[in-house]
Amino acid sequence: MPASVFETPTKRKTAPEALADQMLSGDGESIEHNELISDRDVHKTCYVIKPSGDPRKKAKRNHPFIRLDQSIPETDGHVVDRWTLYTKSIANIQTRLESLLNDADESTLHRVWKYVTSTRDYHHDAYTLLPVGLVLAGANISSHARLFTNMSKYIEQREAQKVATVVVTLRDASSLREALRKIISQLVGQRKGDDEDEITARMNTVPQGDQTDKRLSYDLDVLVDWFVKQESVEKIVVIIQDADGSDGNLLPEVIRMLFVYRNRLPFVLLLAIATTLPIFNTKIPKRTIGMVDFESFDVLRTDDSLTRLLDEILLSSSTQLLLGPGLFRSLLKRYNNHTKNLETFTSAIQYAYMTHFFANPLSIILTPQAIEKSEVHIIALRTIPSFQSYVADWTSKEECDTEHIRELLTDSTSLLAFVGSCQKEFYEFVSRQSDALKLLDVLQDASSTYSSTTVKRTRAGLYADAITGALRGSPIVRELVMFITKMSAATVDNLARLIDQKFDKNSVIRKMRDSWNIGSINGKASHLKLISNISKAMQEYLDANLNSYTDIVFHELFVFDSVSLCENTFAPRYRATIEQALMQPSYYLCHPSEAGELEKPFLSVAHALYRESGTLINIYDYWTAFHQVVIAKCDTETMDNESLQATNEDEDADYSSRLTPSPTTLSESQTLALFYKAISELKYLGFLKEMSSKRGGNKNTVAVLQKLVWDGL
């Protein structure tokens, strides 16, 4: 914090000083830029500075993309093309992602809806327990809002006006009154279309006869009167989105209040659990557990959801960007070992699309007409490694068409036509990979009936090996082909049935299956010949289609495989970033002093002394060292200011030098305040904690600070 904030200027500004303050704006009189402010105008509080001449208007952009001038100089039109391609691509996948996520939660929503409708009508029954559904939604709290919003809509759509639902979060409620007020206001307001604040504001002024209702806004009797007037409402579903994250006894108190009113209000309580049932049970008193009837619902998303994501987004016919093997393995490992959350996986896909179109100027290759007149893009295409390898391999042949290579290197039209053919080859590659993975999936399903010890690998687990060509000739392919040679007639029928279910009639595999003529098989010899032909055809198909994406020229334009970028985004290393900011503040701050050097923040000064000390730091010694560093800094800047004032005789320059933020005017009390502030910030960041220590045999304790983060510093 600059030291000047502790000072209040006592000298009134003169006209030149007021003119030097060009950041003034407000409702005062306006003056021209070249017009001096006279002394009679000094008493005015603010001025409007009008620059002489017409200022150049800054062009407004309706998109966040910027020009990439580092590698390929772009025009504004190219930036707009990249933004347009990105919006079309992301809109194409977002709809499918939303549909996929909703379908993944369909089974859980259906079970919860059945539970809500199956709870018997306990209205007027004083001995019925409060029905409570525990929804184990997983550790990813960011996905809970979407899940329970969909749950509320799902229940209301299927029950028309019979069920009233409300979704609340206890972290926004500091007490039981706040929680009840939120429940009541949302339930009363959702049928009238009013918002929560309007309902709460007039909750205490509802006229009843000749008198005014004086009940408080958190009184559940208000909700009882509302329920009596709602003839169609049969149940009230209260969804608490952060049940195991509430502080103290707030959740048990809410449960107790709903239990008390169970004979007048048909409550059904749904609690979102981010941990496990044993951990949640330890937070609920036994007395509260005796008031409720629990039933748990586990939000399980099987590998089928991930397989569908692979088919409909990553390997669909409209795919414009393919995730590379390294990036996909990283995301899949994080999904299996940590998150188990589709929202996180889909967010990574959208981030990959955004990064590709934002940072790659050649991403406009998806529309070749956009670069037909851009010579810089065409030159950049010839520098792509895959194209250079293609030219080198082509020219290394004994008999090669040199005219073809010459056209690609000299003629822009021929190069763009070649890029278009490579793009078509990429789309065909994606289609072949999708069919090959489906075939491997079908063969594994058929082999599971033959051998119960076979461990099935999902399509997501095979994806990275498939697009790199590692599956061709791999052990799993050899085992599946070997399995075909041992199939019985019933297994062949089962395999044919699975192929009919998974593949279209026009696909290559479906046509291959139609050529088997299973109905004409009679006898062992004809059966052995059939399975021999099937295994041979399957082997040839897999060898021909399990190719590597690196075989495609210009594959860098269609495949995104930045592992480190996504790892730093979705699993950032906070400690390294914080330490770099404290040790090298110039990396983030851009506020140099008049001498052209960056003034080091006081927090960085305290952190530097922290790194030089031992495990235990005497707080008085810490303060003494901090004070000496600040004093030395003050002396240096005082000498600089004196030399500046000696060469500057103008009164205005003298005044501006005194306005410069510097610690030269800091008193000891102000320095102590800054020291306490720096220590508090280090404690907040987790570097320090307070403790007391005894010296020798003395009974007096000494205040010390203990390092919490010191290893490696």
GIDANOR-V76470 format. One record per residue. N is the residue number from 1. RES is the residue in one small letter. PHI is phi in whole degrees, -180 to 180 (none if undefined). Layout:
n res phi
N RES PHI
N RES PHI
//
This chain:
n res phi
1 m none
2 p -63
3 a -72
4 s -68
5 v -70
6 f -86
7 e -106
8 t -117
9 p -60
10 t -102
11 k -87
12 r -74
13 k -69
14 t -84
15 a -61
16 p -63
17 e -67
18 a -66
19 l -68
20 a -68
21 d -82
22 q -92
23 m -98
24 l -84
25 s -156
26 g 163
27 d -104
28 g -78
29 e -71
30 s -95
31 i -132
32 e -79
33 h -63
34 n -89
35 e -96
36 l -76
37 i -85
38 s -78
39 d -65
40 r -72
41 d -97
42 v -67
43 h -72
44 k -70
45 t -80
46 c -155
47 y -137
48 v -111
49 i -89
50 k -106
51 p -64
52 s -73
53 g 86
54 d -84
55 p -68
56 r -72
57 k -76
58 k -80
59 a -67
60 k -91
61 r -107
62 n -101
63 h -151
64 p -87
65 f -74
66 i -124
67 r -77
68 l -102
69 d -97
70 q -70
71 s -103
72 i -128
73 p -61
74 e -111
75 t -102
76 d -63
77 g -65
78 h -67
79 v -65
80 v -64
81 d -64
82 r -64
83 w -65
84 t -64
85 l -63
86 y -64
87 t -63
88 k -67
89 s -67
90 i -72
91 a -68
92 n -68
93 i -91
94 q -65
95 t -63
96 r -71
97 l -64
98 e -64
99 s -64
100 l -65
101 l -66
102 n -66
103 d -69
104 a -66
105 d -92
106 e -59
107 s -65
108 t -66
109 l -62
110 h -67
111 r -66
112 v -67
113 w -62
114 k -62
115 y -66
116 v -64
117 t -75
118 s -86
119 t -63
120 r -68
121 d -74
122 y -97
123 h -60
124 h 71
125 d -104
126 a -81
127 y -109
128 t -84
129 l -76
130 l -78
131 p -73
132 v -131
133 g -103
134 l -99
135 v -99
136 l -82
137 a -91
138 g 97
139 a -80
140 n -81
141 i -68
142 s -64
143 s -89
144 h -68
145 a -61
146 r -66
147 l -63
148 f -82
149 t -66
150 n -65
151 m -65
152 s -63
153 k -66
154 y -62
155 i -69
156 e -68
157 q -67
158 r -88
159 e -111
160 a 52
161 q -100
162 k -81
163 v -125
164 a -108
165 t -116
166 v -145
167 v -112
168 v -129
169 t -123
170 l -76
171 r -68
172 d -86
173 a -112
174 s -84
175 s -151
176 l -63
177 r -63
178 e -64
179 a -64
180 l -66
181 r -62
182 k -66
183 i -63
184 i -66
185 s -64
186 q -70
187 l -69
188 v -71
189 g -84
190 q -72
191 r -84
192 k -100
193 g 85
194 d -85
195 d -86
196 e -65
197 d -66
198 e -66
199 i -66
200 t -66
201 a -65
202 r -103
203 m -63
204 n -92
205 t -123
206 v -86
207 p -70
208 q -134
209 g 70
210 d -90
211 q -117
212 t -104
213 d -67
214 k -100
215 r -69
216 l -78
217 s -71
218 y -103
219 d -81
220 l -69
221 d -64
222 v -62
223 l -71
224 v -64
225 d -63
226 w -66
227 f -67
228 v -63
229 k -78
230 q -90
231 e -70
232 s -86
233 v -78
234 e -109
235 k -143
236 i -120
237 v -101
238 v -107
239 i -107
240 i -100
241 q -79
242 d -133
243 a -65
244 d -88
245 g -106
246 s -77
247 d -93
248 g 62
249 n -101
250 l -64
251 l -64
252 p -58
253 e -69
254 v -63
255 i -61
256 r -64
257 m -66
258 l -66
259 f -67
260 v -64
261 y -94
262 r -66
263 n -85
264 r -118
265 l -129
266 p -80
267 f -76
268 v -130
269 l -103
270 l -118
271 l -114
272 a -87
273 i -112
274 a -93
275 t -104
276 t -124
277 l -64
278 p -59
279 i -67
280 f -67
281 n -64
282 t -70
283 k -90
284 i -106
285 p -62
286 k -63
287 r -64
288 t -71
289 i -63
290 g -71
291 m -92
292 v -124
293 d -118
294 f -84
295 e -150
296 s -102
297 f -134
298 d -96
299 v -81
300 l -101
301 r -115
302 t -76
303 d -68
304 d -63
305 s -66
306 l -69
307 t -66
308 r -66
309 l -61
310 l -66
311 d -73
312 e -90
313 i -122
314 l -77
315 l -120
316 s -82
317 s -69
318 s -99
319 t -65
320 q -108
321 l -143
322 l -106
323 l -74
324 g -70
325 p -64
326 g -65
327 l -65
328 f -66
329 r -62
330 s -64
331 l -68
332 l -68
333 k -64
334 r -66
335 y -67
336 n -74
337 n -94
338 h -129
339 t -85
340 k 52
341 n -132
342 l -70
343 e -61
344 t -65
345 f -66
346 t -69
347 s -63
348 a -66
349 i -65
350 q -64
351 y -66
352 a -64
353 y -62
354 m -62
355 t -65
356 h -63
357 f -78
358 f -78
359 a -105
360 n -109
361 p -66
362 l -86
363 s -67
364 i -74
365 i -63
366 l -64
367 t -125
368 p -57
369 q -65
370 a -74
371 i -118
372 e -61
373 k -103
374 s -108
375 e -69
376 v -67
377 h -69
378 i -67
379 i -64
380 a -66
381 l -61
382 r -75
383 t -97
384 i -69
385 p -56
386 s -65
387 f -70
388 q -64
389 s -66
390 y -62
391 v -65
392 a -65
393 d -67
394 w -68
395 t -76
396 s -79
397 k -71
398 e -67
399 e -117
400 c -129
401 d -87
402 t -68
403 e -65
404 h -62
405 i -68
406 r -62
407 e -65
408 l -66
409 l -88
410 t -121
411 d -104
412 s -69
413 t -64
414 s -65
415 l -65
416 l -66
417 a -65
418 f -67
419 v -62
420 g -63
421 s -68
422 c -67
423 q -66
424 k -63
425 e -63
426 f -65
427 y -63
428 e -66
429 f -62
430 v -62
431 s -65
432 r -67
433 q -65
434 s -63
435 d -67
436 a -65
437 l -67
438 k -63
439 l -64
440 l -62
441 d -65
442 v -66
443 l -64
444 q -68
445 d -64
446 a -70
447 s -75
448 s -66
449 t -75
450 y -89
451 s -136
452 s -79
453 t -89
454 t -73
455 v -94
456 k -78
457 r -103
458 t -73
459 r -64
460 a -65
461 g -71
462 l -94
463 y -60
464 a -63
465 d -71
466 a -70
467 i -75
468 t -97
469 g 81
470 a -73
471 l -79
472 r -68
473 g 78
474 s -76
475 p -59
476 i -66
477 v -69
478 r -63
479 e -65
480 l -69
481 v -67
482 m -65
483 f -63
484 i -62
485 t -69
486 k -111
487 m -72
488 s -88
489 a -64
490 a -68
491 t -68
492 v -63
493 d -61
494 n -66
495 l -65
496 a -65
497 r -66
498 l -65
499 i -66
500 d -63
501 q -78
502 k -94
503 f -120
504 d -73
505 k -68
506 n -90
507 s -76
508 v -65
509 i -68
510 r -67
511 k -67
512 m -64
513 r -67
514 d -65
515 s -82
516 w -73
517 n 55
518 i -64
519 g -67
520 s -91
521 i -82
522 n -146
523 g 105
524 k -69
525 a -65
526 s -66
527 h -68
528 l -64
529 k -66
530 l -63
531 i -69
532 s -67
533 n -66
534 i -65
535 s -64
536 k -66
537 a -67
538 m -66
539 q -63
540 e -66
541 y -66
542 l -67
543 d -65
544 a -80
545 n -111
546 l -87
547 n -98
548 s -93
549 y -68
550 t -71
551 d -73
552 i -87
553 v -70
554 f 65
555 h -66
556 e -63
557 l -83
558 f -116
559 v -123
560 f -112
561 d -140
562 s -88
563 v -71
564 s -64
565 l -63
566 c -73
567 e -65
568 n -69
569 t -83
570 f -94
571 a -138
572 p -70
573 r -99
574 y -68
575 r -63
576 a -63
577 t -67
578 i -66
579 e -65
580 q -65
581 a -66
582 l -77
583 m -85
584 q -130
585 p -64
586 s -66
587 y -68
588 y -115
589 l -92
590 c -133
591 h -129
592 p -71
593 s -82
594 e -64
595 a -78
596 g 88
597 e -105
598 l -80
599 e -76
600 k -75
601 p -62
602 f -65
603 l -63
604 s -68
605 v -63
606 a -64
607 h -70
608 a -64
609 l -66
610 y -61
611 r -69
612 e -86
613 s -96
614 g -85
615 t -68
616 l -107
617 i -120
618 n -68
619 i -68
620 y -70
621 d -63
622 y -62
623 w -66
624 t -63
625 a -65
626 f -62
627 h -64
628 q -66
629 v -66
630 v -69
631 i -63
632 a -63
633 k -67
634 c -65
635 d -63
636 t -63
637 e -73
638 t -65
639 m -63
640 d -64
641 n -68
642 e -66
643 s -67
644 l -69
645 q -71
646 a -68
647 t -94
648 n -126
649 e -92
650 d -73
651 e -64
652 d -68
653 a -65
654 d -64
655 y -68
656 s -67
657 s -68
658 r -74
659 l -82
660 t -66
661 p -66
662 s -158
663 p -83
664 t -67
665 t -100
666 l -72
667 s -89
668 e -66
669 s -67
670 q -69
671 t -63
672 l -65
673 a -64
674 l -68
675 f -65
676 y -61
677 k -65
678 a -65
679 i -65
680 s -63
681 e -69
682 l -65
683 k -66
684 y -66
685 l -78
686 g 90
687 f -88
688 l -133
689 k -149
690 e -83
691 m -159
692 s -119
693 s -139
694 k -101
695 r -104
696 g 61
697 g -95
698 n -70
699 k -84
700 n -74
701 t -99
702 v -117
703 a -74
704 v -132
705 l -116
706 q -107
707 k -73
708 l -105
709 v -125
710 w -138
711 d -67
712 g 87
713 l -93
//
